[in-house]
Amino acid sequence: MSINKKMNSNILKIFLIASFFSINGNLYSGTSSDLDNKNSNFDNEILNKDNNFNYANEYLLGAGDVLLILFTGAPELSGQYGIGPDGMIYLPELEGINANFLTLSEFKTKITEQYKEVLIAPNINIQLAKVRPVRVYIKGEVKTPGFYKLNLDNENYTLNTRESQNLESNNQSTTMIQNNLLFPTLYDGLKRAKGVTSYSDLSRITVIRNNSNQKGGGKIKTELDFLSLFLEGDQSQNIRLFDGDTIIVPKSKNTLKEQLLEVNKSNMNPEFVNVFVSGKVTSGGFITIPKGSGLNQAIAMTGGKQLLSGKVEFVRFKKDGEMDRRVFSYKQNSPLDTSRNPILEDGDIINVKDSLFGTSTDILNKILQPVTPILFIRELID
């Protein structure tokens, strides 16, 4: 077999191994242009980063939400009403109303005006009875970019008939649903995307959100210094996520060792990563190692290098299609996160090569084996 054929065979093996890892990824096939909207109204620092969240003025209604609407003086109109897939909600005595991308306070003002034609001085209270799932798109420098459905604590909690009647008889607004709901946060979203990489710039994460129709529509966004959450415990940067949000994690030109070590102390990244170790090691194959482990630790977990082994080949397939491949001499005492002992990620490939002396010894063994000359020549060619 020629040298070119051997190289092609090795490349094919590496490609097949990398494909194994990528099958489990929740990758999005779209491009960044899918997020571009020339009609969007971007306004930096407009998202509320205060922990005192105001549901009535910030949460945008959409398909799947269920509202408890109470009419003072007209209990026959009170009830729970759902928003359909088209964003329309149908209420007694009124035609369909588009509630999509309206806040609760905006929706209340809208229907109060329309009910003035039906009721005398309508007094209406509106609360969330059931909240739709939070679906977000996470792109950029995370382990597995894509669309994700994030869970809400108590997301299936719905006011029952007795609770609705009690609220109506008390003639008061309630924050029962709101106080029992905990929306997912940016931390939850990044964790669901299997965490960040050594190139993730957490100090410049962008969150893009739908804007209220009555505030001009389009999109609003903010930039967050999410790294301060790990370094200083600044939870104001860990904002709540809403349905339709887009999270963009930029890439740094250099590895951010200190940042990655801080993140690895948390539970955001998976506790373990899977890598493939082959060549002159005691027991090669796919192995699972703790997050934050380096190349030297992975080799040690296979039982170590064999005698007569040579240099180490390290291969990493990046999300942008490029490949990080390096060959170097193995040093057991190399510091972590250096060129000879990188912090490993899911899908990394480590191949411990044979030494020149070891290769020569294999050839000599073939010569000394009791085989026919024809078989010997064929093995040398292969």
KAWO-V63796 format. One record per run of one state. SS is the DSSP state (A for helix, B for strand, O for the rest). FROM is the first residue (numbers start at 1). TO is the last residue. Records with the same first field share a line. If there is no record, write none. Layout:
SS->FROM-TO / FROM-TO
This chain:
O->1-2 / 24-31 / 36-54 / 59-59 / 61-65 / 72-74 / 78-78 / 83-87 / 90-96 / 99-102 / 116-123 / 131-133 / 141-141 / 143-145 / 151-152 / 154-160 / 171-175 / 180-181 / 183-184 / 193-195 / 197-199 / 201-201 / 211-212 / 216-218 / 225-226 / 233-234 / 238-239 / 241-245 / 250-250 / 252-256 / 265-271 / 280-280 / 282-284 / 291-293 / 302-304 / 306-308 / 318-322 / 329-337 / 339-340 / 342-342 / 344-348 / 355-355 / 369-372 / 382-382
A->3-23 / 32-35 / 55-58 / 75-77 / 104-115 / 161-170 / 176-179 / 186-192 / 202-204 / 213-215 / 227-232 / 235-237 / 257-264 / 295-301 / 356-368 / 373-381
B->60-60 / 66-71 / 79-82 / 88-89 / 97-98 / 103-103 / 124-130 / 134-140 / 142-142 / 146-150 / 153-153 / 182-182 / 185-185 / 196-196 / 200-200 / 205-210 / 219-224 / 240-240 / 246-249 / 251-251 / 272-279 / 281-281 / 285-290 / 294-294 / 305-305 / 309-317 / 323-328 / 338-338 / 341-341 / 343-343 / 349-354
